[in-house]
Amino acid sequence: MAIHYHCRHCGVKLGSIDSMSVQTEQLGFHKLNDAERQDMLMYDASGDLQVKAICEDCQESLERNPDYHQQDFLIH
C-alpha cells in the first residue's frame, strides 16, 4: 500500500510515500475529524490511500483571489 497526494483543486500529483516507510499516525491523519477524513482521504481499488491536499500554486491563487474558494477546480 502506498499513500498518494494530489491537489484537490487542480489535480496535480504532489507526491507518493511507500507505506512501509511511514505509519499514518506519523502523518497526522489520526488528528482529523470524521468530516475531514471523508473529505481528504480515500482508498482506491488497489488499497492505496489517496490524499487530497493543496499545491503551492493553488494556495497562492486562493490567497490572491478569495472568491476562488467557491470553485471546485482551478486551472493555473
Secondary structure, DSSP 8 states (H G I E B T S, - for coil): -EEEEEETTT--EEEEEEGGG--GGGGTGGGS-HHHHHHHEEE-TTS-EEEEE--HHHHHHHHH-GGGGG-S----
